[in-house]
Amino acid sequence: MPPIVIKVSGMSCEHCVNAVRTEISGLPGVTDVDVDLSSGDVRIVAEPVPDDAALRAAVDAAGYEMAGETGPSR
């Protein structure tokens, strides 16, 4: 399964990165999460891919906001 990419806004430090990574990693099927602080891009490898509502809830639980819908990796 190719990775998907979401955009997360509001992150400003490594604590933010770790919070987002931890929450998304806890979703069923997620095997890898890579967070790029400078761009806000979060690359997720999962089978099955979590739906937008689950991803949005995980990002919200970390204290940040998911901008837009999920999309394929660039």
C-alpha positions in Angstrom: 0.0 0.0 0.0 1.5 3.4 -1.0 1.7 6.0 1.8 -0.8 8.8 2.1 0.0 12.4 3.0 -2.0 14.7 5.2 -1.3 18.3 6.1 -1.3 19.3 9.8 -1.3 22.9 10.9 -0.2 24.4 14.2 3.0 22.4 14.8 6.0 24.4 15.8 8.5 22.1 17.6 9.6 18.5 18.1 7.1 18.0 20.9 4.4 18.8 18.3 5.9 16.3 15.9 6.0 13.6 18.6 2.4 14.2 19.7 1.1 13.9 16.1 3.2 10.8 15.4 2.1 9.1 18.7 -1.6 9.7 18.1 -1.6 8.6 14.4 0.6 5.6 15.2 -2.1 4.4 17.6 -4.6 4.0 14.8 -5.4 0.4 13.6 -3.2 -0.7 10.7 -0.7 2.2 10.9 2.9 0.9 10.5 4.8 4.1 9.8 4.4 7.8 10.4 6.8 10.5 9.2 6.2 14.1 10.2 7.9 17.0 8.4 7.7 19.9 10.8 8.7 22.6 8.2 6.0 21.7 5.6 3.4 20.2 8.0 3.2 17.1 5.8 2.6 13.8 7.6 3.3 10.6 5.5 1.4 7.6 6.8 1.8 3.9 5.8 -1.2 1.8 6.8 -3.2 -1.2 5.8 -6.1 -0.5 5.9 -5.7 3.2 5.5 -7.6 5.1 8.3 -10.5 7.2 7.1 -10.4 11.0 7.2 -12.5 11.1 10.4 -10.1 8.8 12.3 -7.1 10.7 11.1 -8.7 14.1 11.9 -9.7 12.8 15.4 -6.1 11.6 16.0 -4.6 14.9 15.0 -7.2 16.8 17.1 -6.3 14.6 20.1 -2.7 15.6 19.6 -3.8 19.3 19.8 -3.5 20.2 16.1 -5.6 20.6 13.0 -5.7 18.5 9.9 -6.0 20.7 6.8 -7.8 19.2 3.8 -8.4 15.6 2.9 -6.0 12.7 2.7 -4.1 12.3 -0.5 -1.5 10.0 -2.1 2.2 10.4 -1.3 4.1 12.8 -3.4 
